[in-house]
Amino acid sequence: MFRRTFWFSTGVAAGVWATTKVNRKLKQLTPESLAATAANKAIEAGHRLKDRAVGFALDVRDNMARREAELGDALGLNADPELPAPHRRYAVIENRNDPKYIENTTYSNNRNEDH
């Protein structure tokens, strides 16, 4: 008698377990669930891609700055930022009264003037 009760209980438990597993799998395979899963995976992939792109951009910027410093050292640009006094050049103040700066008012560059 106990043997039959044991096997009956074991069969009922196995049936409940199998039914639960099948129902869960069927719910996962509905179109709504598949769409939600695909959307979640796409969002995760986008986040991973963005993180990698940001990391790549930071690496490129760091390496670019390092290489620029190396080139500046090789060319002697970083040695002394100010030139010696005899080699300094000063900006020339332009004379706006010079004839080459006087605007010619006889011509109009506006092609839409007559329209």
N, CA and C of each residue as an Amber inpcrd file, in Angstrom:
protein
   345
   0.8040000  -1.1850000   0.0000000   0.0000000   0.0000000   0.0000000
   0.8560000   1.2610000   0.0000000   1.9140000   1.2780000   0.8410000
   2.7840000   2.4530000   0.8770000   3.5440000   2.6240000  -0.4250000
   3.8540000   1.4890000  -1.0580000   4.5580000   1.5490000  -2.3060000
   3.7040000   2.2270000  -3.3640000   2.4200000   1.8880000  -3.4340000
   1.5190000   2.5060000  -4.4080000   1.3380000   3.9990000  -4.1220000
   1.2040000   4.3530000  -2.8650000   1.0410000   5.7530000  -2.4870000
   2.2980000   6.5460000  -2.8410000   3.4650000   5.9690000  -2.6060000
   4.7100000   6.6370000  -2.9630000   4.7880000   6.9040000  -4.4590000
   4.5100000   5.8770000  -5.2600000   4.6150000   6.0470000  -6.7080000
   3.5190000   6.9640000  -7.2410000   2.3650000   6.9170000  -6.6390000
   1.2990000   7.8400000  -7.0560000   1.7180000   9.2900000  -6.7650000
   2.2500000   9.5360000  -5.5830000   2.6860000  10.8860000  -5.2120000
   3.8400000  11.3440000  -6.1010000   4.7560000  10.4370000  -6.3940000
   5.8650000  10.7700000  -7.2810000   5.3490000  11.1180000  -8.6770000
   4.3930000  10.4050000  -9.1970000   3.7960000  10.6740000 -10.5090000
   3.0770000  12.0130000 -10.5340000   2.3270000  12.3130000  -9.4600000
   1.6300000  13.5940000  -9.3810000   2.6500000  14.7360000  -9.3560000
   3.7030000  14.6080000  -8.5710000   4.7340000  15.6530000  -8.4820000
   5.4260000  15.8350000  -9.8340000   5.7420000  14.7310000 -10.5100000
   6.3790000  14.8250000 -11.8230000   5.4430000  15.4710000 -12.8370000
   4.1600000  15.1510000 -12.7740000   3.1820000  15.7510000 -13.6850000
   3.0390000  17.2520000 -13.4550000   2.9880000  17.6730000 -12.1980000
   2.8840000  19.1010000 -11.8820000   4.1440000  19.8310000 -12.3410000
   5.2950000  19.2250000 -12.0730000   6.5530000  19.8330000 -12.4830000
   6.6370000  19.9800000 -14.0040000   6.2870000  18.9300000 -14.7440000
   6.3480000  18.9600000 -16.2050000   5.3450000  19.9700000 -16.7690000
   4.1440000  20.0090000 -16.2120000   3.1340000  20.9580000 -16.6820000
   3.5980000  22.3860000 -16.4580000   4.1960000  22.6630000 -15.3030000
   4.7060000  24.0070000 -15.0050000   5.8030000  24.3950000 -15.9870000
   6.7350000  23.4610000 -16.2500000   7.8270000  23.7450000 -17.1780000
   7.2890000  24.0170000 -18.5860000   6.3350000  23.2300000 -19.0410000
   5.7670000  23.4140000 -20.3810000   5.0320000  24.7440000 -20.4690000
   4.2590000  25.0930000 -19.4620000   3.5290000  26.3630000 -19.4790000
   4.4840000  27.5600000 -19.4850000   5.5650000  27.4840000 -18.7120000
   6.5480000  28.5740000 -18.7220000   7.1880000  28.7280000 -20.1040000
   7.5220000  27.5930000 -20.7170000   8.1440000  27.6450000 -22.0370000
   7.1680000  28.1930000 -23.0730000   5.9010000  27.8260000 -22.9780000
   4.9020000  28.3510000 -23.9130000   4.7240000  29.8640000 -23.7430000
   4.7780000  30.3410000 -22.5040000   4.6780000  31.7850000 -22.2790000
   5.8940000  32.5200000 -22.8440000   7.0690000  31.8800000 -22.7870000
   8.2650000  32.5010000 -23.3460000   8.2140000  32.5730000 -24.8710000
   7.4580000  31.7110000 -25.4890000   7.4160000  31.6580000 -26.9480000
   6.2550000  32.4530000 -27.5450000   5.5260000  33.2040000 -26.7400000
   4.4720000  34.0460000 -27.3070000   5.1170000  35.2200000 -28.0420000
   4.4460000  35.7790000 -29.0480000   5.0340000  36.8950000 -29.8040000
   5.3950000  38.0990000 -28.9250000   4.5520000  38.4140000 -27.9460000
   4.8380000  39.5450000 -27.0740000   6.1070000  39.3090000 -26.2630000
   6.2550000  38.1010000 -25.7400000   7.4240000  37.7790000 -24.9390000
   8.6860000  37.7740000 -25.8060000   8.5860000  37.2280000 -27.0170000
   9.7380000  37.2220000 -27.9130000  10.1390000  38.6450000 -28.2960000
   9.1520000  39.5110000 -28.5350000   9.4520000  40.9060000 -28.8790000
  10.1160000  41.6170000 -27.7100000   9.6200000  41.3960000 -26.5050000
  10.2150000  42.0370000 -25.3310000  11.6460000  41.5480000 -25.1060000
  11.8650000  40.2590000 -25.2890000  13.2070000  39.7100000 -25.1240000
  14.1670000  40.2980000 -26.1600000  13.6990000  40.3860000 -27.4040000
  14.5460000  40.9530000 -28.4620000  14.8520000  42.4190000 -28.1830000
  13.8700000  43.1630000 -27.7260000  14.0870000  44.5750000 -27.4140000
  15.0950000  44.7310000 -26.2710000  14.9730000  43.9180000 -25.2440000
  15.9150000  43.9840000 -24.1190000  17.3350000  43.6550000 -24.5620000
  17.4710000  42.6520000 -25.4120000  18.8090000  42.2850000 -25.8940000
  19.3850000  43.3850000 -26.7750000  18.5410000  44.0280000 -27.5800000
  19.0120000  45.1260000 -28.4340000  19.4700000  46.3060000 -27.5810000
  18.7420000  46.6100000 -26.5290000  19.1360000  47.7080000 -25.6320000
  20.4540000  47.3840000 -24.9480000  20.6110000  46.1600000 -24.4780000
  21.8620000  45.7580000 -23.8400000  23.0250000  45.8490000 -24.8210000
  22.8060000  45.4020000 -26.0610000  23.8640000  45.4770000 -27.0740000
  24.2220000  46.9260000 -27.3720000  23.2270000  47.7950000 -27.4130000
  23.4910000  49.2120000 -27.6350000  24.3170000  49.8230000 -26.5220000
  24.0220000  49.4660000 -25.2850000  24.7950000  49.9710000 -24.1510000
  26.2390000  49.4710000 -24.2100000  26.4030000  48.1850000 -24.5360000
  27.7640000  47.6450000 -24.6410000  28.5390000  48.3380000 -25.7540000
  27.8790000  48.5560000 -26.8930000  28.5370000  49.2150000 -28.0230000
  28.9200000  50.6530000 -27.6700000  28.0110000  51.3650000 -26.9870000
  28.3030000  52.7430000 -26.5800000  29.4830000  52.7870000 -25.6180000
  29.5170000  51.8690000 -24.6640000  30.6220000  51.8370000 -23.7060000
  31.9510000  51.5720000 -24.4060000  31.9330000  50.6580000 -25.3770000
  33.1630000  50.3710000 -26.1180000  33.5840000  51.5640000 -26.9610000
  32.6150000  52.2520000 -27.5740000  32.9430000  53.4070000 -28.4150000
  33.5230000  54.5370000 -27.5690000  32.9560000  54.7570000 -26.3950000
  33.4760000  55.8030000 -25.5120000  34.8800000  55.4430000 -25.0540000
  35.0900000  54.1930000 -24.7020000  36.4200000  53.7490000 -24.2980000
  37.4240000  53.8940000 -25.4280000  37.0010000  53.5430000 -26.6460000
  37.8760000  53.6870000 -27.8070000  38.2140000  55.1500000 -28.0500000
  37.2240000  56.0300000 -27.9600000  37.4660000  57.4610000 -28.1790000
  38.4360000  58.0110000 -27.1370000  38.2960000  57.5990000 -25.8940000
  39.2170000  58.0590000 -24.8430000  40.6330000  57.5430000 -25.0960000
  40.7480000  56.2920000 -25.5390000  42.0640000  55.7510000 -25.8570000
  42.7060000  56.5100000 -27.0130000  41.9170000  56.8080000 -28.0350000
  42.4440000  57.5510000 -29.1750000  42.9030000  58.9320000 -28.7380000
  42.1060000  59.6120000 -27.9150000  42.4670000  60.9490000 -27.4440000
  43.7550000  60.9200000 -26.6170000  43.8830000  59.9210000 -25.7310000
  45.0970000  59.8210000 -24.9200000  46.3220000  59.5550000 -25.7890000
  46.1910000  58.6200000 -26.7270000  47.3170000  58.3090000 -27.5990000
  47.6610000  59.4790000 -28.5110000  46.6490000  60.2240000 -28.9480000
  46.8900000  61.3850000 -29.7920000  47.6720000  62.4470000 -29.0090000
  47.2960000  62.6960000 -27.7680000  47.9970000  63.6790000 -26.9490000
  49.4400000  63.2310000 -26.6820000  49.6140000  61.9380000 -26.4230000
  50.9560000  61.4200000 -26.1790000  51.8230000  61.5710000 -27.4270000
  51.2750000  61.2200000 -28.5800000  52.0360000  61.3140000 -29.8300000
  52.3320000  62.7780000 -30.1820000  51.3890000  63.6540000 -29.9190000
  51.6120000  65.0810000 -30.1730000  52.7460000  65.6060000 -29.3020000
  52.7900000  65.1620000 -28.0440000  53.8730000  65.5750000 -27.1600000
  55.2090000  65.0220000 -27.6510000  55.2070000  63.7650000 -28.1240000
  56.4340000  63.1790000 -28.6620000  56.9240000  63.9630000 -29.8740000
  56.0190000  64.3030000 -30.7730000  56.3970000  65.0620000 -31.9580000
  56.8640000  66.4620000 -31.5830000  56.1990000  67.0800000 -30.6090000
  56.6230000  68.4000000 -30.1540000  58.0170000  68.3640000 -29.5720000
  58.3250000  67.3070000 -28.8100000  59.6740000  67.1690000 -28.2580000
  60.6870000  66.9310000 -29.3750000  60.3290000  66.0950000 -30.3520000
  61.2460000  65.7880000 -31.4460000  61.5340000  67.0200000 -32.3020000
  60.5500000  67.8770000 -32.4830000  60.7260000  69.0700000 -33.3030000
  61.1980000  70.2750000 -32.5000000  61.2870000  70.1220000 -31.1960000
  61.7540000  71.2030000 -30.3440000  60.6960000  72.2560000 -30.0800000
  59.4430000  71.9250000 -30.2680000  58.3720000  72.8920000 -30.0430000
  58.0380000  73.0580000 -28.5720000  58.3180000  72.0600000 -27.7890000
  57.9770000  72.1090000 -26.3660000  59.1310000  72.6130000 -25.5070000
  60.2850000  72.8840000 -26.1200000  61.4620000  73.2610000 -25.3390000
  61.3240000  74.6500000 -24.7390000  61.0900000  75.6780000 -25.5630000
  60.9910000  77.0470000 -25.0740000  59.8400000  77.7090000 -25.8180000
  58.7220000  77.9630000 -25.1630000  57.5590000  78.4780000 -25.8730000
  57.7220000  79.9030000 -26.3860000  58.6830000  80.6630000 -25.8520000
  58.8440000  82.0440000 -26.2860000  60.1320000  82.1860000 -27.0830000
  60.0490000  82.8320000 -28.2250000  61.2230000  83.0510000 -29.0550000
  62.1220000  84.1110000 -28.4370000  63.3890000  84.0720000 -28.7590000
  64.2810000  85.1400000 -28.2730000  63.8580000  86.4850000 -28.8460000
  64.2470000  87.5600000 -28.1870000  63.8080000  88.9140000 -28.5420000
  64.0850000  89.3040000 -29.9860000  65.2460000  89.0450000 -30.5780000
  65.4800000  89.4980000 -31.9500000  64.5780000  88.8020000 -32.9770000
  64.0470000  87.6350000 -32.6510000  63.2500000  86.8950000 -33.6120000
  61.7470000  87.0890000 -33.4280000  61.3730000  87.9060000 -32.4960000
  59.9430000  88.1480000 -32.2940000  59.3950000  88.9500000 -33.4480000
  58.1760000  88.6750000 -33.7870000  57.5050000  89.4430000 -34.8250000
  56.2840000  90.0950000 -34.1980000  56.0550000  91.3250000 -34.5810000
  54.9280000  92.0500000 -34.0330000  53.8760000  92.2090000 -35.1110000
  52.6560000  92.2290000 -34.6880000  51.5620000  92.3960000 -35.6280000
  51.5900000  93.8050000 -36.1810000  51.3250000  93.9280000 -37.4660000
  51.3070000  95.2320000 -38.1160000  49.8880000  95.7670000 -38.0450000
  49.7620000  96.9960000 -37.6400000  48.4520000  97.6250000 -37.6100000
  48.1650000  98.1400000 -39.0090000  47.0760000  97.6650000 -39.5580000
  46.7430000  98.0410000 -40.9350000  46.1700000  99.4390000 -40.9800000
  46.4980000 100.1320000 -42.0350000  45.9880000 101.4740000 -42.2570000
  44.7220000 101.3590000 -43.1000000  43.5940000 101.5880000 -42.4840000
  42.3320000 101.4520000 -43.2000000  42.0880000 102.6020000 -44.1730000
  42.9100000 103.6220000 -44.1440000  42.7780000 104.7120000 -45.1040000
  43.5250000 104.4080000 -46.3990000  44.2440000 103.3100000 -46.4260000
  44.9630000 102.9050000 -47.6250000  43.9480000 102.6170000 -48.7340000
  44.2130000 103.0310000 -49.9750000  43.2330000 102.8490000 -51.0520000
  42.8150000 101.4070000 -51.2900000  43.6660000 100.4360000 -50.9740000
  43.2650000  99.0450000 -51.2150000  42.1740000  98.5760000 -50.2470000
  41.9630000  99.2970000 -49.1340000  40.9280000  98.9280000 -48.1760000
  39.6400000  99.7120000 -48.3630000  39.6440000 100.7180000 -49.2030000
  38.4390000 101.5100000 -49.4230000  37.4790000 100.6830000 -50.2630000
  36.2690000 100.5650000 -49.7900000  35.2810000  99.7320000 -50.4810000
  34.8170000 100.4000000 -51.7570000  34.6810000  99.5940000 -52.7720000
  34.1930000 100.0690000 -54.0570000  32.6780000  99.9470000 -54.0350000
  31.9830000 101.0670000 -54.0380000  30.5230000 101.0430000 -53.9140000
  29.8220000 100.9960000 -55.2560000  30.5680000 100.9830000 -56.3520000
  29.9100000 100.9590000 -57.6630000  29.4050000  99.5730000 -58.0010000
  29.9880000  98.5530000 -57.4340000  29.5620000  97.1940000 -57.7200000
  28.7810000  96.6450000 -56.5350000  27.8810000  95.7520000 -56.8450000
  27.1650000  95.0760000 -55.7820000  27.3580000  93.5820000 -55.9650000
  27.7780000  92.9040000 -54.9330000  27.9620000  91.4650000 -55.0220000
  26.6840000  90.7040000 -54.7330000  25.6260000  91.4170000 -54.4560000
  24.3570000  90.7740000 -54.1680000  23.6610000  90.4640000 -55.4750000
  23.6040000  89.2100000 -55.8580000  22.9730000  88.8070000 -57.1180000
  21.4650000  88.8460000 -57.0410000  20.9290000  88.9100000 -55.8560000
  19.4770000  88.9330000 -55.6920000  18.9540000  90.3510000 -55.4910000
  19.7780000  91.3150000 -55.7910000  19.4160000  92.7020000 -55.5230000
  18.2020000  93.1590000 -56.3340000  18.1030000  92.7570000 -57.5900000
  17.0280000  93.2210000 -58.4520000  15.7930000  92.3430000 -58.3700000
  15.8220000  91.3190000 -57.6100000  14.7040000  90.3660000 -57.6110000
  13.8120000  90.5730000 -56.4340000
